[in-house]
Each structure stands twice: as C-alpha cells, then as structure tokens.
Amino acid sequence: MTEIIRSQGAKDPSQEVYREMVAQASRRTNITATVLKAFFIGGSICLLGEIIRQALLRAGVPQDDSAAWTSVLLVFLSALLTGFGFYQKLAKHGGAGTLVPITGFANAVASAAVEAKTEGFILGVGTKIFTIAGPVILYGTAASVVYGVIYYFFGR
C-alpha cells in the first residue's frame, strides 16, 4: 500500500506520523528568553572574574599575577560548583552562557571526574579527567611548538 502512495507522488505516511510525534514530544523554547539567560549568566561569570581581578589589583597584587590568580580561582570555583552539583543547575538555565571558556572547561573536566568516582581514584577519576583534558593539553602543546617554530624562523 505504501508503494502505491509513493508511486503517486505522496509522502510516506509513516514519516508524517513520525514528524507529528516529534512535534508533540519536542519542548517549545522561547529563543529570546534562552538567549537572554545565556547572555546574562555568561556575562555574570565574566563579571565575577573581573571583580576578582580588580579586588586582587586593589590588594596590591601585580597585574600579571592577578590575572593568573583570577583564572585559578574561576577554575576552582567551577570545579567546586560542579562537584556539589550546582554548575549543572546553572547550565540548565544558562545554556551556552556557562560555556565561558575557562569555567566551561573546568566543568567538563570535573564532571567527567565526578561521574567516574565510583570506579576509584586512579582507574576512575584519574583516567576520566584526561578524557577531556588530554586532547586539549595535546593540542595546546602541539600548537605552541608549531607557532614557536614559525616565530623562530619567520618572526624575526
């Protein structure tokens, strides 16, 4: 019967039924609200980083050191919030806004470790951390070598 319908140029009825099921099951999202939440939550993370940096500068920490300490504190806070399950709740509302590079990366590494904690510290946590971090570290190291060679020969 389906072959007769197809030969007459009509659409496959099972595809139509599937599309209707998908439309009913799909959650409707308000794109404007989603984008605004991502913007404000991502901006708040960046604002927190700037507040930390300015507080360190006012405390007399040199500019380079304050930038490094800001990164360290943001990574620590992100990992801590991931460990307690708060970062996932924030990501549920903030979406892409929580993927601010330094905190998003820390969340990805920490969440992989949290998921593997039942397997033990060495075979679970120790290996799962490098599932995410390994490729990033490898790419960063390889890219720095390539850029260093290019700079050495052509950057003078």
NORTAUR-V739711 format. One record per residue. N is the residue number from 1. RES is the residue in three letters. PHI is phi as a letter, one per 20 degrees, with the letter a starting at -180 (none if undefined). BURIAL is b if it has 16 or more other C-alpha atoms within 10 Angstrom, else e. Layout:
n: (N,N)
res: (RES,RES)
phi: (PHI,PHI)
burial: (BURIAL,BURIAL)
This chain:
n: (1,2,3,4,5,6,7,8,9,10,11,12,13,14,15,16,17,18,19,20,21,22,23,24,25,26,27,28,29,30,31,32,33,34,35,36,37,38,39,40,41,42,43,44,45,46,47,48,49,50,51,52,53,54,55,56,57,58,59,60,61,62,63,64,65,66,67,68,69,70,71,72,73,74,75,76,77,78,79,80,81,82,83,84,85,86,87,88,89,90,91,92,93,94,95,96,97,98,99,100,101,102,103,104,105,106,107,108,109,110,111,112,113,114,115,116,117,118,119,120,121,122,123,124,125,126,127,128,129,130,131,132,133,134,135,136,137,138,139,140,141,142,143,144,145,146,147,148,149,150,151,152,153,154,155,156)
res: (MET,THR,GLU,ILE,ILE,ARG,SER,GLN,GLY,ALA,LYS,ASP,PRO,SER,GLN,GLU,VAL,TYR,ARG,GLU,MET,VAL,ALA,GLN,ALA,SER,ARG,ARG,THR,ASN,ILE,THR,ALA,THR,VAL,LEU,LYS,ALA,PHE,PHE,ILE,GLY,GLY,SER,ILE,CYS,LEU,LEU,GLY,GLU,ILE,ILE,ARG,GLN,ALA,LEU,LEU,ARG,ALA,GLY,VAL,PRO,GLN,ASP,ASP,SER,ALA,ALA,TRP,THR,SER,VAL,LEU,LEU,VAL,PHE,LEU,SER,ALA,LEU,LEU,THR,GLY,PHE,GLY,PHE,TYR,GLN,LYS,LEU,ALA,LYS,HIS,GLY,GLY,ALA,GLY,THR,LEU,VAL,PRO,ILE,THR,GLY,PHE,ALA,ASN,ALA,VAL,ALA,SER,ALA,ALA,VAL,GLU,ALA,LYS,THR,GLU,GLY,PHE,ILE,LEU,GLY,VAL,GLY,THR,LYS,ILE,PHE,THR,ILE,ALA,GLY,PRO,VAL,ILE,LEU,TYR,GLY,THR,ALA,ALA,SER,VAL,VAL,TYR,GLY,VAL,ILE,TYR,TYR,PHE,PHE,GLY,ARG)
phi: (none,f,f,f,f,f,f,e,n,e,f,f,f,f,f,f,f,f,f,f,f,f,f,f,e,f,e,e,d,e,f,f,f,f,f,f,f,f,f,f,f,f,f,f,f,f,f,g,f,f,f,f,f,f,f,f,f,f,e,n,f,g,g,f,f,f,f,f,f,f,f,f,f,f,f,f,f,f,f,f,f,f,f,e,n,e,f,f,f,f,f,f,e,e,l,f,f,e,e,g,g,f,f,f,f,f,f,f,f,f,f,f,f,f,f,e,f,f,e,o,f,e,f,e,f,f,e,f,g,e,f,e,f,g,f,f,f,f,f,f,f,f,f,f,f,f,f,f,f,f,f,f,e,d,e,e)
burial: (e,e,e,e,e,e,e,e,e,e,e,e,e,e,e,e,e,e,e,e,e,e,e,e,e,e,e,e,e,e,e,e,e,e,e,e,b,b,b,e,b,b,e,e,b,b,e,e,b,e,e,b,b,b,e,b,b,e,e,e,e,e,e,e,e,b,b,e,b,b,b,e,b,b,b,b,b,b,b,b,b,b,b,e,e,e,b,b,e,e,b,e,e,b,b,b,b,b,b,e,e,e,b,b,b,b,b,b,b,b,b,b,b,b,e,b,e,e,e,e,e,e,e,b,b,b,b,b,b,e,e,b,b,e,e,e,e,e,e,e,e,e,e,e,e,e,e,e,e,e,e,e,e,e,e,e)
